[in-house]
Amino acid sequence: MTTATAAATVPATDTRVAQPHARDRRLPRLVDLLQNLFFLVFRAAPYPTPPRLVRIGNPGRRAPVLVTTNYALTVQRVTRALTGVDCWLLVAPAGGMNVWCAAGDGRFSIDSIVSILKTSRIAELVDHRRLILPQLCANGIDMFEVRRRTGWTAVFGPARAEDVPEYLERGKKKTEAMQRVTFTHRERHEMAIAMWGSLSLRYTLVPLLVFGWSAAPWFVAILAVLSAAVSHGCFVLPGRTFVQKAGVVSAALVAALGIAAATGALAPWAAMQLSAMSFFGGFLVGSAFPGYSPYWQCNYSTVFFGYPDVQLHVVEEGCIGCKLCWEVCPVECFAPTDRHTYELVNPDLCEGCMACVIQCPTDTIVNAGATRSCGT
């Protein structure tokens, strides 16, 4: 984790490695395969890697300095995306969590940035004082506070690591597409597997205790079906909340089980057990899914009552048109007005990350939901 004081003798982690013989590559490949499987199934679990300075390519004293968290999967994907780019990557301590979750949880904070700046001694290796932060940490890190406490100017890069090379080529200018999160079918499939792994690990004990050992594999299978159906059908399934959407899928499973029992293909008692596990699994998947998606809030008010805690409002008189809210919002909630200010045009898209509230330099964006909950 330590680095030398001269660029010529930096013992930072280097992504350039010698190529081993073919027979020597088998074990690392197996380890990588097992690690990737773990990330795929249990990616919700923290998986820390040591905070450090990573040297990518052949960075000079004017090379860009990027920051990410010490979640092993994030570091792996960021370094892969930066292949061919000469830059420095600061891996900040954040409890082994991904950027968005760690910033929202307070584990990836300005203190994390202060820590990695000091321990990496990056200031001795570059002539500038500019940091490129991941955009998805805007929900927990105030860029103005970073400058006040560290003397480094911070800007938010793209939402996705894959866009960083193009962002740097464009002179550190983002397109609107670089600012927005996506939720493609491939990404939904990854989240479905991650959700299935997490829920299976945490809740299979319940049907096991109630129905016995034979129920465990059936419950895991039911969770797999529900996770896949809700993830891929999140935009089309009927229901106001995801508990309701998952309930629709559970009801379809129970109907199929009822038909199987009526035709003699399944014993009635077995059908009852599987039906109970289907409804229980549906509640778990519906409650968990918003937390695995980039588009929806995850809180108990949404799950149980169908309305969000976060209800943002822009006080137009205080807006100075800095467009930070528009830049850090991952889901296109804001748009410019003809008065050179910004307004909240798509409140239904808001997923409650609060990045706009934290970054607004004039405190113009307020949470009306929180105000009402206080009785004012």
BAKOLVO-149867 format. One record per residue (C-alpha): y negated, z negated, x negated; residue number from 1. Coordinates in steps of 0.25 Angstrom, whole numbers, plus 5000, padded with zeros to 4 digits. Layout:
% residues N
REC_Y_Z_X_NUM
...
END
This chain:
% residues 376
REC_5000_5000_5000_1
REC_4991_4999_4988_2
REC_4984_5010_4982_3
REC_4977_5013_4968_4
REC_4963_5014_4966_5
REC_4962_5028_4961_6
REC_4966_5040_4969_7
REC_4975_5045_4957_8
REC_4984_5033_4958_9
REC_4985_5030_4972_10
REC_4999_5024_4975_11
REC_4997_5027_4990_12
REC_5008_5032_4998_13
REC_5009_5047_4995_14
REC_5015_5057_5005_15
REC_5019_5066_4994_16
REC_5033_5063_4990_17
REC_5043_5070_4981_18
REC_5054_5078_4988_19
REC_5068_5071_4985_20
REC_5081_5078_4984_21
REC_5088_5082_4997_22
REC_5099_5072_4996_23
REC_5088_5061_4994_24
REC_5081_5065_5007_25
REC_5092_5061_5016_26
REC_5089_5046_5017_27
REC_5074_5047_5019_28
REC_5076_5058_5030_29
REC_5086_5048_5037_30
REC_5076_5037_5036_31
REC_5065_5046_5041_32
REC_5074_5050_5053_33
REC_5077_5036_5056_34
REC_5063_5032_5055_35
REC_5058_5043_5064_36
REC_5068_5039_5074_37
REC_5063_5025_5074_38
REC_5049_5030_5076_39
REC_5053_5039_5087_40
REC_5061_5028_5095_41
REC_5053_5015_5091_42
REC_5039_5021_5088_43
REC_5033_5010_5096_44
REC_5037_5000_5086_45
REC_5028_4997_5074_46
REC_5033_5003_5061_47
REC_5024_4999_5050_48
REC_5022_5006_5037_49
REC_5014_5000_5025_50
REC_4999_5002_5026_51
REC_4995_5011_5015_52
REC_4988_5023_5010_53
REC_4995_5036_5011_54
REC_4991_5047_5002_55
REC_4994_5061_5009_56
REC_4993_5073_5000_57
REC_4983_5073_4989_58
REC_4971_5066_4995_59
REC_4958_5065_4986_60
REC_4946_5056_4987_61
REC_4940_5064_4999_62
REC_4953_5064_5007_63
REC_4953_5059_5021_64
REC_4958_5045_5024_65
REC_4966_5043_5036_66
REC_4972_5030_5043_67
REC_4984_5027_5051_68
REC_4992_5015_5055_69
REC_5005_5010_5047_70
REC_5015_5015_5058_71
REC_5025_5022_5050_72
REC_5027_5033_5060_73
REC_5012_5036_5061_74
REC_5011_5036_5046_75
REC_5022_5046_5045_76
REC_5016_5055_5055_77
REC_5002_5054_5049_78
REC_5007_5057_5035_79
REC_5015_5069_5040_80
REC_5003_5075_5048_81
REC_4995_5074_5035_82
REC_5004_5082_5027_83
REC_4996_5091_5019_84
REC_4983_5083_5020_85
REC_4977_5076_5008_86
REC_4973_5062_5014_87
REC_4974_5047_5013_88
REC_4981_5040_5024_89
REC_4979_5025_5027_90
REC_4990_5018_5034_91
REC_4984_5006_5040_92
REC_4991_4993_5044_93
REC_4993_4993_5059_94
REC_5006_4986_5062_95
REC_5014_4998_5061_96
REC_5009_5004_5074_97
REC_5004_5018_5077_98
REC_4989_5021_5077_99
REC_4986_5020_5092_100
REC_4994_5008_5095_101
REC_4990_5000_5082_102
REC_4975_5003_5085_103
REC_4976_4999_5099_104
REC_4984_4986_5096_105
REC_4974_4982_5085_106
REC_4984_4984_5073_107
REC_4977_4996_5068_108
REC_4963_4991_5067_109
REC_4951_4992_5058_110
REC_4957_4980_5050_111
REC_4969_4990_5047_112
REC_4959_5000_5042_113
REC_4952_4990_5033_114
REC_4965_4985_5028_115
REC_4971_4999_5024_116
REC_4957_5003_5018_117
REC_4957_4991_5008_118
REC_4972_4991_5005_119
REC_4973_5006_5002_120
REC_4960_5006_4994_121
REC_4958_5020_5000_122
REC_4943_5019_4997_123
REC_4946_5020_4982_124
REC_4953_5034_4985_125
REC_4943_5041_4993_126
REC_4928_5044_4992_127
REC_4925_5043_5007_128
REC_4926_5032_5017_129
REC_4932_5040_5030_130
REC_4944_5036_5037_131
REC_4952_5045_5048_132
REC_4958_5036_5058_133
REC_4968_5040_5068_134
REC_4961_5043_5081_135
REC_4971_5034_5089_136
REC_4966_5022_5082_137
REC_4953_5023_5089_138
REC_4958_5013_5099_139
REC_4957_5002_5089_140
REC_4949_5005_5078_141
REC_4934_5007_5079_142
REC_4929_5018_5069_143
REC_4915_5011_5067_144
REC_4921_4998_5064_145
REC_4930_5004_5053_146
REC_4918_5009_5046_147
REC_4911_4996_5048_148
REC_4922_4988_5042_149
REC_4927_4998_5031_150
REC_4916_5007_5028_151
REC_4925_5019_5031_152
REC_4921_5029_5041_153
REC_4932_5031_5051_154
REC_4935_5043_5060_155
REC_4946_5046_5070_156
REC_4956_5057_5066_157
REC_4965_5064_5076_158
REC_4974_5057_5086_159
REC_4986_5064_5080_160
REC_4990_5064_5065_161
REC_4994_5078_5066_162
REC_4980_5083_5068_163
REC_4974_5075_5056_164
REC_4976_5087_5046_165
REC_4968_5097_5056_166
REC_4958_5086_5058_167
REC_4955_5085_5043_168
REC_4955_5100_5042_169
REC_4944_5100_5052_170
REC_4935_5091_5045_171
REC_4940_5078_5052_172
REC_4936_5084_5066_173
REC_4945_5082_5077_174
REC_4948_5092_5089_175
REC_4949_5086_5102_176
REC_4964_5088_5102_177
REC_4965_5080_5089_178
REC_4959_5068_5097_179
REC_4969_5068_5109_180
REC_4983_5062_5109_181
REC_4994_5070_5115_182
REC_5007_5067_5122_183
REC_5016_5079_5121_184
REC_5030_5079_5126_185
REC_5035_5077_5111_186
REC_5026_5065_5110_187
REC_5030_5060_5124_188
REC_5045_5062_5119_189
REC_5042_5053_5107_190
REC_5035_5042_5115_191
REC_5047_5043_5125_192
REC_5057_5040_5114_193
REC_5048_5029_5108_194
REC_5046_5022_5122_195
REC_5061_5023_5124_196
REC_5065_5017_5111_197
REC_5055_5005_5113_198
REC_5059_5002_5127_199
REC_5074_5003_5124_200
REC_5072_4994_5113_201
REC_5064_4984_5121_202
REC_5070_4984_5134_203
REC_5085_4988_5134_204
REC_5088_4973_5133_205
REC_5084_4971_5148_206
REC_5095_4980_5154_207
REC_5105_4976_5144_208
REC_5103_4961_5148_209
REC_5103_4965_5163_210
REC_5114_4976_5164_211
REC_5122_4974_5151_212
REC_5124_4982_5138_213
REC_5128_4995_5145_214
REC_5114_4996_5151_215
REC_5107_4997_5138_216
REC_5110_5012_5135_217
REC_5107_5016_5149_218
REC_5093_5009_5149_219
REC_5090_5015_5135_220
REC_5093_5029_5141_221
REC_5085_5026_5154_222
REC_5073_5023_5145_223
REC_5075_5036_5138_224
REC_5075_5044_5151_225
REC_5063_5036_5156_226
REC_5055_5037_5143_227
REC_5057_5052_5142_228
REC_5054_5055_5157_229
REC_5041_5046_5157_230
REC_5036_5051_5143_231
REC_5038_5066_5147_232
REC_5034_5065_5161_233
REC_5022_5055_5159_234
REC_5012_5066_5165_235
REC_5020_5070_5176_236
REC_5028_5059_5182_237
REC_5022_5053_5195_238
REC_5016_5039_5194_239
REC_5003_5032_5190_240
REC_5009_5023_5179_241
REC_5020_5026_5170_242
REC_5028_5015_5176_243
REC_5028_5023_5189_244
REC_5031_5036_5181_245
REC_5043_5030_5174_246
REC_5047_5024_5188_247
REC_5048_5038_5193_248
REC_5058_5042_5182_249
REC_5065_5029_5184_250
REC_5066_5032_5199_251
REC_5072_5045_5196_252
REC_5082_5039_5187_253
REC_5086_5029_5198_254
REC_5087_5040_5208_255
REC_5097_5048_5199_256
REC_5105_5035_5197_257
REC_5105_5033_5212_258
REC_5111_5047_5214_259
REC_5121_5044_5203_260
REC_5126_5031_5210_261
REC_5126_5038_5223_262
REC_5135_5049_5218_263
REC_5144_5040_5211_264
REC_5140_5045_5197_265
REC_5135_5031_5194_266
REC_5139_5017_5198_267
REC_5129_5010_5207_268
REC_5128_4998_5198_269
REC_5125_5007_5186_270
REC_5115_5015_5194_271
REC_5107_5002_5198_272
REC_5107_4997_5183_273
REC_5102_5010_5178_274
REC_5092_5011_5190_275
REC_5086_4997_5186_276
REC_5085_5001_5171_277
REC_5078_5014_5175_278
REC_5067_5007_5183_279
REC_5066_4996_5171_280
REC_5065_5007_5161_281
REC_5055_5015_5169_282
REC_5046_5003_5170_283
REC_5047_5001_5155_284
REC_5045_5016_5151_285
REC_5033_5017_5161_286
REC_5027_5004_5156_287
REC_5028_5009_5141_288
REC_5025_5023_5142_289
REC_5010_5023_5142_290
REC_5011_5015_5128_291
REC_5019_5027_5123_292
REC_5009_5038_5127_293
REC_4995_5041_5122_294
REC_4989_5044_5136_295
REC_4991_5032_5144_296
REC_4987_5017_5144_297
REC_4998_5007_5142_298
REC_4994_4994_5149_299
REC_4999_4985_5160_300
REC_4988_4989_5170_301
REC_4993_5003_5169_302
REC_5008_5000_5170_303
REC_5007_4990_5182_304
REC_4994_4994_5189_305
REC_4992_5008_5186_306
REC_4977_5007_5181_307
REC_4972_5006_5166_308
REC_4965_4994_5159_309
REC_4956_5004_5152_310
REC_4946_5011_5160_311
REC_4935_5016_5151_312
REC_4921_5019_5155_313
REC_4910_5026_5147_314
REC_4896_5020_5148_315
REC_4889_5034_5146_316
REC_4875_5027_5143_317
REC_4881_5022_5130_318
REC_4888_5034_5125_319
REC_4882_5040_5113_320
REC_4891_5053_5113_321
REC_4899_5049_5100_322
REC_4912_5055_5106_323
REC_4920_5044_5100_324
REC_4927_5041_5113_325
REC_4931_5056_5114_326
REC_4936_5057_5100_327
REC_4945_5045_5101_328
REC_4950_5046_5115_329
REC_4964_5052_5114_330
REC_4965_5057_5128_331
REC_4952_5064_5131_332
REC_4946_5053_5140_333
REC_4931_5057_5136_334
REC_4923_5069_5136_335
REC_4908_5072_5133_336
REC_4897_5073_5143_337
REC_4885_5082_5144_338
REC_4877_5070_5139_339
REC_4884_5070_5126_340
REC_4891_5057_5130_341
REC_4906_5055_5133_342
REC_4913_5051_5146_343
REC_4926_5046_5150_344
REC_4931_5059_5158_345
REC_4946_5056_5158_346
REC_4948_5041_5160_347
REC_4962_5043_5166_348
REC_4967_5048_5152_349
REC_4962_5035_5145_350
REC_4974_5028_5139_351
REC_4966_5016_5136_352
REC_4966_5017_5120_353
REC_4951_5012_5120_354
REC_4948_5020_5108_355
REC_4935_5025_5115_356
REC_4931_5011_5118_357
REC_4933_5006_5103_358
REC_4926_5018_5097_359
REC_4914_5019_5106_360
REC_4902_5015_5097_361
REC_4893_5011_5109_362
REC_4904_5004_5118_363
REC_4901_5014_5129_364
REC_4916_5015_5133_365
REC_4920_5003_5141_366
REC_4933_4999_5148_367
REC_4929_4997_5162_368
REC_4943_4992_5165_369
REC_4942_4980_5156_370
REC_4928_4977_5162_371
REC_4934_4977_5176_372
REC_4946_4968_5172_373
REC_4935_4958_5167_374
REC_4929_4957_5181_375
REC_4916_4963_5177_376
END
